[in-house]
């Protein structure tokens, strides 16, 4: 199995891996994945082996390496030309992937996209302006059958794999949670709510809820539930994390909320372990949000430029997580940068996120709020 290259997408392939294992219980299933995502599949029940791809490793080098392993079947989950080429150069006799992208000679079985699949359309600035002026939604209604989880399952249908979706699950052991908490100084055994905060999103600013909104939510959740917070993010989020921490601590009146700042400091397995330790996880639509949902945390996401019908956490259409959609007629626009001041995200007030988070926290009988 040639895996995808982004964290959120990788998590959404987990149901396809589970269904593949159900179809071929005796097979030796290998996940070929970018080095930075290898930790997702560590100990996963659907994989027997993980082969990391180095950051700069070329298709020819990788193909030669794989050829020595004599695979019988190769599945390219990404749609790129390169991933099909990798399987061909590896000499794999049966190679499956979606058609298109010039892959006609790289794959032996080229699968058509399902007819009910929504083709994502990025709105132009004039289209956004017209939608806002008219109040009419620019995008058609999007069915959850277009969710990325379905996308990967449908690719495997010709192999006799069930396309019934399930929630992505990434396994994390108790000792990993204990070790991660100890490393970052998070007390164990504390029954006060622990809330994860992920204010970044690699896709672009059109996915990022305002930092001032995050700060207000943190302050109020601490005041109302005595919660503690873990601030997540990658190296590219360091400046935003510092700004958010400053916003929270400079708020007068109440004692500042306790924040454990791990931005840019965790490995992927540590990110998964600390996310599992959180009783709720407030995040933009991003890879860490999908990972948090897959390890068992309840995720609350404000959706602006993207669509939960396509990339919502968990199983498609599930109601376990807190999905907050914008009412702006231009949402989703699927743009990385907004031409009209990010109205879709600004309009999602902190009070909405706070209420949704508190509802989920109070469903947990083991927590104390004093």
DRENDO-1510 file (C-alpha; in Angstrom, 1 decimal, always signed):
<recs>
REC; n; res; u; v; w
REC; 1; UNK; +0.0; +0.0; +0.0 .
REC; 2; UNK; +1.5; +3.3; -1.1 .
REC; 3; UNK; +0.3; +5.8; +1.5 .
REC; 4; UNK; -0.6; +9.5; +1.2 .
REC; 5; UNK; +1.6; +12.4; +2.1 .
REC; 6; UNK; -0.4; +14.5; +4.6 .
REC; 7; UNK; -1.2; +13.6; +8.2 .
REC; 8; UNK; -5.0; +14.2; +7.9 .
REC; 9; UNK; -5.3; +12.3; +4.7 .
REC; 10; UNK; -3.2; +9.4; +6.2 .
REC; 11; UNK; -5.6; +9.1; +9.1 .
REC; 12; UNK; -8.6; +9.0; +6.7 .
REC; 13; UNK; -7.0; +6.0; +4.9 .
REC; 14; UNK; -7.2; +3.9; +8.1 .
REC; 15; UNK; -10.7; +2.6; +7.4 .
REC; 16; UNK; -9.5; +1.4; +3.9 .
REC; 17; UNK; -6.6; -0.4; +5.6 .
REC; 18; UNK; -9.0; -2.1; +8.1 .
REC; 19; UNK; -11.3; -3.2; +5.3 .
REC; 20; UNK; -8.4; -4.5; +3.3 .
REC; 21; UNK; -7.2; -6.6; +6.3 .
REC; 22; UNK; -10.7; -8.0; +6.7 .
REC; 23; UNK; -10.7; -9.0; +3.0 .
REC; 24; UNK; -7.2; -10.5; +3.1 .
REC; 25; UNK; -6.7; -11.7; +6.7 .
REC; 26; UNK; -3.7; -13.8; +5.9 .
REC; 27; UNK; -1.9; -11.3; +3.6 .
REC; 28; UNK; +1.3; -9.6; +4.6 .
REC; 29; UNK; +0.3; -5.9; +4.3 .
REC; 30; UNK; +3.1; -3.3; +4.0 .
REC; 31; UNK; +2.5; +0.4; +4.3 .
REC; 32; UNK; +4.9; +2.5; +2.2 .
REC; 33; UNK; +4.8; +6.0; +3.5 .
REC; 34; UNK; +6.7; +9.2; +3.9 .
REC; 35; UNK; +9.1; +9.0; +6.8 .
REC; 36; UNK; +7.3; +11.7; +8.9 .
REC; 37; UNK; +4.1; +9.7; +8.8 .
REC; 38; UNK; +5.5; +6.3; +9.6 .
REC; 39; UNK; +4.6; +6.6; +13.3 .
REC; 40; UNK; +0.8; +6.5; +12.5 .
REC; 41; UNK; +1.1; +2.9; +11.5 .
REC; 42; UNK; +3.3; +1.8; +14.4 .
REC; 43; UNK; +1.5; -1.3; +15.9 .
REC; 44; UNK; -1.6; -0.8; +13.8 .
REC; 45; UNK; -3.6; -4.0; +13.4 .
REC; 46; UNK; -4.0; -3.6; +9.6 .
REC; 47; UNK; -0.3; -3.4; +8.8 .
REC; 48; UNK; +2.5; -6.0; +9.2 .
REC; 49; UNK; +5.3; -3.8; +8.1 .
REC; 50; UNK; +6.0; -0.1; +7.5 .
REC; 51; UNK; +8.6; +1.0; +4.9 .
REC; 52; UNK; +9.5; +4.7; +5.3 .
REC; 53; UNK; +10.4; +6.9; +2.3 .
REC; 54; UNK; +13.1; +9.4; +3.0 .
REC; 55; UNK; +12.4; +13.0; +2.3 .
REC; 56; UNK; +14.5; +13.3; -0.9 .
REC; 57; UNK; +14.3; +9.7; -2.1 .
REC; 58; UNK; +13.5; +9.6; -5.8 .
REC; 59; UNK; +11.1; +7.2; -7.5 .
REC; 60; UNK; +13.9; +5.3; -9.3 .
REC; 61; UNK; +15.8; +4.6; -6.0 .
REC; 62; UNK; +12.6; +3.7; -4.2 .
REC; 63; UNK; +11.5; +1.4; -7.1 .
REC; 64; UNK; +14.8; -0.5; -6.9 .
REC; 65; UNK; +14.5; -0.9; -3.2 .
REC; 66; UNK; +11.0; -2.3; -3.4 .
REC; 67; UNK; +11.8; -4.6; -6.3 .
REC; 68; UNK; +13.9; -6.7; -4.0 .
REC; 69; UNK; +10.8; -7.4; -1.9 .
REC; 70; UNK; +8.7; -9.1; -4.6 .
REC; 71; UNK; +5.3; -7.7; -3.8 .
REC; 72; UNK; +2.3; -9.3; -5.6 .
REC; 73; UNK; -0.1; -6.4; -5.4 .
REC; 74; UNK; +0.5; -2.6; -5.1 .
REC; 75; UNK; -2.2; +0.0; -4.3 .
REC; 76; UNK; -1.5; +3.7; -4.8 .
REC; 77; UNK; -3.8; +5.7; -2.5 .
REC; 78; UNK; -2.6; +9.1; -3.8 .
REC; 79; UNK; -3.7; +10.2; -7.3 .
REC; 80; UNK; -0.2; +11.4; -8.3 .
REC; 81; UNK; +1.7; +10.2; -11.3 .
REC; 82; UNK; +4.8; +9.5; -9.2 .
REC; 83; UNK; +3.1; +7.0; -6.9 .
REC; 84; UNK; +1.9; +4.9; -9.9 .
REC; 85; UNK; +5.5; +5.1; -11.3 .
REC; 86; UNK; +6.9; +3.9; -8.0 .
REC; 87; UNK; +4.8; +0.7; -8.2 .
REC; 88; UNK; +5.7; +0.1; -11.8 .
REC; 89; UNK; +9.5; +0.6; -11.2 .
REC; 90; UNK; +9.1; -1.9; -8.3 .
REC; 91; UNK; +8.1; -4.6; -10.7 .
REC; 92; UNK; +4.8; -5.3; -8.9 .
REC; 93; UNK; +2.6; -7.3; -11.3 .
REC; 94; UNK; -0.8; -6.0; -10.2 .
REC; 95; UNK; -1.0; -2.2; -9.6 .
REC; 96; UNK; -4.2; -0.5; -8.6 .
REC; 97; UNK; -5.0; +3.3; -8.4 .
REC; 98; UNK; -7.4; +5.9; -9.6 .
REC; 99; UNK; -7.2; +6.7; -13.3 .
REC; 100; UNK; -5.9; +10.0; -14.7 .
REC; 101; UNK; -2.7; +12.1; -14.1 .
REC; 102; UNK; -1.0; +10.3; -17.0 .
REC; 103; UNK; -1.0; +7.0; -15.1 .
REC; 104; UNK; -2.2; +4.8; -18.0 .
REC; 105; UNK; +1.1; +3.0; -18.3 .
REC; 106; UNK; +2.0; +2.9; -14.6 .
REC; 107; UNK; -1.1; +1.0; -13.4 .
REC; 108; UNK; -2.6; -2.3; -14.5 .
REC; 109; UNK; -6.0; -1.5; -13.0 .
REC; 110; UNK; -7.1; +2.1; -13.4 .
REC; 111; UNK; -10.2; +2.8; -11.3 .
REC; 112; UNK; -12.8; +5.3; -12.3 .
REC; 113; UNK; -14.0; +7.8; -9.7 .
REC; 114; UNK; -17.4; +7.0; -8.4 .
REC; 115; UNK; -20.2; +9.0; -10.1 .
REC; 116; UNK; -21.5; +10.4; -6.8 .
REC; 117; UNK; -18.1; +11.9; -5.9 .
REC; 118; UNK; -18.1; +15.7; -5.4 .
REC; 119; UNK; -15.4; +17.3; -7.5 .
REC; 120; UNK; -14.0; +20.1; -5.3 .
REC; 121; UNK; -14.3; +23.5; -6.9 .
REC; 122; UNK; -12.2; +26.4; -5.6 .
REC; 123; UNK; -14.2; +29.6; -5.8 .
REC; 124; UNK; -12.8; +32.7; -7.5 .
REC; 125; UNK; -12.9; +36.1; -5.8 .
REC; 126; UNK; -15.7; +37.3; -8.1 .
REC; 127; UNK; -17.8; +34.2; -7.2 .
REC; 128; UNK; -17.2; +34.9; -3.6 .
REC; 129; UNK; -18.3; +38.5; -3.9 .
REC; 130; UNK; -21.5; +37.4; -5.8 .
REC; 131; UNK; -22.3; +34.8; -3.1 .
REC; 132; UNK; -21.9; +37.3; -0.3 .
REC; 133; UNK; -23.9; +40.0; -2.1 .
REC; 134; UNK; -26.7; +37.7; -3.1 .
REC; 135; UNK; -26.8; +35.6; +0.1 .
REC; 136; UNK; -27.1; +32.5; -2.1 .
REC; 137; UNK; -24.7; +29.6; -1.5 .
REC; 138; UNK; -22.0; +29.3; -4.2 .
REC; 139; UNK; -21.4; +25.6; -3.8 .
REC; 140; UNK; -24.0; +22.8; -4.3 .
REC; 141; UNK; -25.0; +20.6; -1.4 .
REC; 142; UNK; -22.2; +18.2; -0.7 .
REC; 143; UNK; -23.1; +14.6; +0.4 .
REC; 144; UNK; -21.0; +12.8; +3.0 .
REC; 145; UNK; -20.6; +10.0; +0.3 .
REC; 146; UNK; -17.9; +12.3; -1.1 .
REC; 147; UNK; -15.9; +12.2; +2.2 .
REC; 148; UNK; -12.3; +11.3; +1.8 .
REC; 149; UNK; -12.9; +8.1; +3.8 .
REC; 150; UNK; -15.3; +6.9; +1.1 .
REC; 151; UNK; -12.8; +8.0; -1.6 .
REC; 152; UNK; -10.2; +5.6; -0.3 .
REC; 153; UNK; -12.7; +2.7; +0.3 .
REC; 154; UNK; -14.1; +3.0; -3.2 .
REC; 155; UNK; -10.7; +2.6; -4.7 .
REC; 156; UNK; -10.5; -0.9; -3.1 .
REC; 157; UNK; -14.0; -2.1; -4.2 .
REC; 158; UNK; -12.7; -3.9; -7.3 .
REC; 159; UNK; -10.6; -6.1; -4.9 .
REC; 160; UNK; -13.8; -7.2; -3.1 .
REC; 161; UNK; -13.2; -5.0; -0.2 .
REC; 162; UNK; -16.2; -3.7; +1.8 .
REC; 163; UNK; -16.9; +0.0; +1.3 .
REC; 164; UNK; -18.9; +0.3; +4.4 .
REC; 165; UNK; -17.2; +3.2; +6.3 .
REC; 166; UNK; -15.9; +3.1; +9.8 .
REC; 167; UNK; -14.2; +5.6; +12.0 .
REC; 168; UNK; -10.5; +5.9; +11.6 .
REC; 169; UNK; -8.6; +4.4; +14.6 .
REC; 170; UNK; -5.0; +4.9; +15.5 .
REC; 171; UNK; -3.8; +2.8; +18.3 .
REC; 172; UNK; -1.9; +4.4; +21.3 .
REC; 173; UNK; -0.8; +2.5; +24.3 .
REC; 174; UNK; -1.2; +3.6; +27.9 .
REC; 175; UNK; +2.5; +3.7; +28.5 .
REC; 176; UNK; +3.0; +6.1; +25.6 .
REC; 177; UNK; +0.5; +8.5; +27.2 .
REC; 178; UNK; +2.3; +8.2; +30.6 .
REC; 179; UNK; +5.7; +8.8; +29.0 .
REC; 180; UNK; +4.5; +11.8; +27.0 .
REC; 181; UNK; +2.9; +13.4; +30.0 .
REC; 182; UNK; +6.0; +12.9; +32.0 .
REC; 183; UNK; +8.3; +14.3; +29.3 .
REC; 184; UNK; +6.2; +17.5; +29.1 .
REC; 185; UNK; +5.4; +17.9; +32.7 .
REC; 186; UNK; +1.7; +17.2; +32.6 .
REC; 187; UNK; +0.5; +15.7; +35.9 .
REC; 188; UNK; -0.9; +12.3; +35.8 .
REC; 189; UNK; -4.1; +11.4; +37.7 .
REC; 190; UNK; -5.4; +14.9; +37.6 .
REC; 191; UNK; -9.2; +14.7; +37.0 .
REC; 192; UNK; -9.6; +18.3; +35.9 .
REC; 193; UNK; -10.4; +18.6; +32.1 .
REC; 194; UNK; -7.4; +18.6; +29.8 .
REC; 195; UNK; -8.1; +20.4; +26.5 .
REC; 196; UNK; -6.0; +20.2; +23.4 .
REC; 197; UNK; -5.6; +23.4; +21.4 .
REC; 198; UNK; -4.4; +23.3; +17.8 .
REC; 199; UNK; -4.5; +26.8; +16.3 .
REC; 200; UNK; -2.4; +26.1; +13.2 .
REC; 201; UNK; -3.3; +24.6; +9.8 .
REC; 202; UNK; -0.7; +24.0; +7.1 .
REC; 203; UNK; -3.2; +24.5; +4.3 .
REC; 204; UNK; -3.3; +28.2; +4.8 .
REC; 205; UNK; -4.9; +31.1; +6.8 .
REC; 206; UNK; -8.4; +30.4; +5.4 .
REC; 207; UNK; -8.5; +27.4; +7.7 .
REC; 208; UNK; -7.3; +29.2; +10.8 .
REC; 209; UNK; -9.8; +30.4; +13.4 .
REC; 210; UNK; -8.6; +33.8; +14.8 .
REC; 211; UNK; -6.1; +33.6; +17.6 .
REC; 212; UNK; -8.2; +36.2; +19.6 .
REC; 213; UNK; -11.1; +33.7; +19.4 .
REC; 214; UNK; -8.9; +30.9; +20.6 .
REC; 215; UNK; -7.7; +33.0; +23.5 .
REC; 216; UNK; -11.2; +34.0; +24.6 .
REC; 217; UNK; -12.3; +30.3; +24.4 .
REC; 218; UNK; -9.3; +29.2; +26.6 .
REC; 219; UNK; -9.9; +31.9; +29.2 .
REC; 220; UNK; -13.6; +31.2; +29.5 .
REC; 221; UNK; -13.2; +27.4; +29.5 .
REC; 222; UNK; -10.7; +27.7; +32.3 .
REC; 223; UNK; -13.1; +30.0; +34.2 .
REC; 224; UNK; -16.1; +27.8; +33.8 .
REC; 225; UNK; -14.5; +24.3; +34.1 .
REC; 226; UNK; -11.1; +24.8; +35.7 .
REC; 227; UNK; -9.6; +23.2; +32.6 .
REC; 228; UNK; -5.9; +22.9; +31.7 .
REC; 229; UNK; -4.7; +23.2; +28.1 .
REC; 230; UNK; -2.1; +21.6; +25.9 .
REC; 231; UNK; -1.0; +23.8; +23.0 .
REC; 232; UNK; -0.1; +21.8; +20.0 .
REC; 233; UNK; +1.4; +22.7; +16.6 .
REC; 234; UNK; +4.4; +22.2; +14.3 .
REC; 235; UNK; +7.6; +24.2; +13.9 .
REC; 236; UNK; +5.8; +26.6; +11.6 .
REC; 237; UNK; +3.3; +27.4; +14.3 .
REC; 238; UNK; +5.8; +28.6; +16.9 .
REC; 239; UNK; +5.1; +32.3; +16.4 .
REC; 240; UNK; +1.4; +31.8; +16.5 .
REC; 241; UNK; +1.7; +29.7; +19.7 .
REC; 242; UNK; +3.8; +32.4; +21.4 .
REC; 243; UNK; +1.2; +35.0; +20.4 .
REC; 244; UNK; -1.7; +32.9; +21.6 .
REC; 245; UNK; +0.0; +32.2; +25.0 .
REC; 246; UNK; +0.7; +35.9; +25.4 .
REC; 247; UNK; -3.0; +36.8; +24.6 .
REC; 248; UNK; -4.2; +34.4; +27.3 .
REC; 249; UNK; -1.7; +35.4; +30.0 .
REC; 250; UNK; -2.2; +39.1; +29.5 .
REC; 251; UNK; -5.9; +38.9; +30.1 .
REC; 252; UNK; -6.7; +40.7; +33.3 .
REC; 253; UNK; -9.1; +39.8; +36.1 .
REC; 254; UNK; -8.7; +36.0; +36.5 .
REC; 255; UNK; -5.7; +33.7; +37.1 .
REC; 256; UNK; -4.2; +32.7; +33.8 .
REC; 257; UNK; -5.2; +29.3; +32.4 .
REC; 258; UNK; -2.5; +26.7; +32.9 .
REC; 259; UNK; -1.0; +25.9; +29.4 .
REC; 260; UNK; +1.4; +23.2; +28.6 .
REC; 261; UNK; +3.2; +24.4; +25.5 .
REC; 262; UNK; +4.4; +21.6; +23.3 .
REC; 263; UNK; +4.3; +23.3; +19.9 .
REC; 264; UNK; +7.1; +22.0; +17.6 .
REC; 265; UNK; +8.4; +19.7; +20.4 .
REC; 266; UNK; +6.5; +16.4; +19.9 .
REC; 267; UNK; +7.2; +13.4; +17.7 .
REC; 268; UNK; +4.2; +12.1; +15.8 .
REC; 269; UNK; +3.7; +9.3; +18.4 .
REC; 270; UNK; +3.9; +11.9; +21.2 .
REC; 271; UNK; +1.3; +14.0; +19.4 .
REC; 272; UNK; -1.0; +11.0; +19.2 .
REC; 273; UNK; -0.4; +10.1; +22.9 .
REC; 274; UNK; -1.0; +13.6; +24.3 .
REC; 275; UNK; -4.0; +14.0; +22.0 .
REC; 276; UNK; -5.5; +10.8; +23.5 .
REC; 277; UNK; -4.9; +12.2; +27.0 .
REC; 278; UNK; -7.1; +15.2; +26.2 .
REC; 279; UNK; -10.7; +15.1; +27.1 .
REC; 280; UNK; -11.5; +17.6; +24.3 .
REC; 281; UNK; -9.5; +18.9; +21.4 .
REC; 282; UNK; -10.3; +22.3; +19.8 .
REC; 283; UNK; -8.7; +22.6; +16.4 .
REC; 284; UNK; -8.8; +24.0; +12.9 .
REC; 285; UNK; -9.5; +21.5; +10.1 .
REC; 286; UNK; -6.1; +20.0; +10.1 .
REC; 287; UNK; -4.0; +16.8; +10.4 .
REC; 288; UNK; -3.7; +17.0; +14.2 .
REC; 289; UNK; -7.6; +17.2; +14.5 .
REC; 290; UNK; -8.0; +14.0; +12.5 .
REC; 291; UNK; -5.3; +12.3; +14.6 .
REC; 292; UNK; -6.9; +13.4; +17.8 .
REC; 293; UNK; -10.3; +12.0; +16.7 .
REC; 294; UNK; -8.7; +8.7; +15.7 .
REC; 295; UNK; -7.0; +8.2; +19.0 .
REC; 296; UNK; -10.3; +8.8; +20.9 .
REC; 297; UNK; -10.4; +12.4; +21.8 .
REC; 298; UNK; -13.6; +14.5; +21.1 .
REC; 299; UNK; -12.8; +17.1; +18.5 .
REC; 300; UNK; -14.4; +20.6; +18.2 .
REC; 301; UNK; -13.7; +22.2; +14.8 .
REC; 302; UNK; -14.8; +25.6; +13.3 .
REC; 303; UNK; -15.1; +25.0; +9.6 .
REC; 304; UNK; -14.5; +28.0; +7.3 .
REC; 305; UNK; -13.1; +27.5; +3.8 .
REC; 306; UNK; -13.4; +23.7; +3.9 .
REC; 307; UNK; -16.3; +21.2; +4.2 .
REC; 308; UNK; -16.9; +18.7; +7.0 .
REC; 309; UNK; -18.8; +16.6; +4.5 .
REC; 310; UNK; -15.4; +16.1; +2.8 .
REC; 311; UNK; -12.9; +16.2; +5.6 .
REC; 312; UNK; -14.8; +16.0; +8.9 .
REC; 313; UNK; -13.2; +14.0; +11.7 .
REC; 314; UNK; -14.2; +10.4; +12.4 .
REC; 315; UNK; -16.6; +8.4; +10.3 .
REC; 316; UNK; -18.5; +10.3; +7.6 .
REC; 317; UNK; -21.6; +11.9; +9.0 .
REC; 318; UNK; -21.0; +10.9; +12.6 .
REC; 319; UNK; -22.2; +13.2; +15.4 .
REC; 320; UNK; -19.6; +12.3; +18.0 .
REC; 321; UNK; -17.5; +15.4; +17.4 .
REC; 322; UNK; -18.4; +19.1; +17.5 .
REC; 323; UNK; -18.6; +20.4; +14.0 .
REC; 324; UNK; -19.3; +24.2; +13.7 .
REC; 325; UNK; -20.1; +25.3; +10.2 .
REC; 326; UNK; -20.0; +28.9; +8.9 .
REC; 327; UNK; -23.3; +30.4; +7.6 .
REC; 328; UNK; -21.5; +32.5; +5.1 .
REC; 329; UNK; -22.8; +31.7; +1.5 .
REC; 330; UNK; -19.3; +31.6; +0.2 .
REC; 331; UNK; -18.3; +28.8; +2.6 .
REC; 332; UNK; -16.8; +26.4; +1.6 .
REC; 333; UNK; -14.6; +28.2; -0.9 .
REC; 334; UNK; -11.6; +25.8; -0.6 .
REC; 335; UNK; -9.2; +28.7; -0.9 .
REC; 336; UNK; -6.0; +29.0; +1.1 .
REC; 337; UNK; -6.3; +32.7; +1.5 .
REC; 338; UNK; -9.5; +34.6; +1.8 .
REC; 339; UNK; -10.1; +37.8; -0.3 .
REC; 340; UNK; -12.8; +39.2; +2.0 .
REC; 341; UNK; -11.3; +39.3; +5.5 .
REC; 342; UNK; -12.1; +35.7; +6.6 .
REC; 343; UNK; -15.8; +36.4; +7.4 .
REC; 344; UNK; -16.6; +32.7; +7.6 .
REC; 345; UNK; -14.2; +32.1; +10.5 .
REC; 346; UNK; -14.7; +35.5; +12.2 .
REC; 347; UNK; -18.4; +34.9; +12.5 .
REC; 348; UNK; -18.0; +31.7; +14.5 .
REC; 349; UNK; -17.9; +33.2; +17.9 .
REC; 350; UNK; -16.0; +31.8; +20.8 .
REC; 351; UNK; -19.2; +31.3; +22.8 .
REC; 352; UNK; -20.3; +28.7; +20.2 .
REC; 353; UNK; -17.0; +26.7; +20.7 .
REC; 354; UNK; -17.1; +27.1; +24.4 .
REC; 355; UNK; -20.7; +25.8; +24.7 .
REC; 356; UNK; -19.9; +22.8; +22.4 .
REC; 357; UNK; -16.8; +22.0; +24.4 .
REC; 358; UNK; -18.5; +22.2; +27.8 .
REC; 359; UNK; -21.3; +20.0; +26.6 .
REC; 360; UNK; -18.8; +17.3; +25.7 .
REC; 361; UNK; -16.9; +17.7; +28.9 .
REC; 362; UNK; -19.9; +17.4; +31.2 .
REC; 363; UNK; -20.8; +14.1; +29.5 .
REC; 364; UNK; -17.7; +12.7; +31.2 .
REC; 365; UNK; -18.6; +11.6; +34.7 .
REC; 366; UNK; -15.0; +11.1; +35.7 .
REC; 367; UNK; -14.1; +14.7; +35.4 .
REC; 368; UNK; -14.1; +17.3; +38.2 .
REC; 369; UNK; -14.7; +21.0; +37.5 .
REC; 370; UNK; -13.5; +22.6; +40.8 .
</recs>
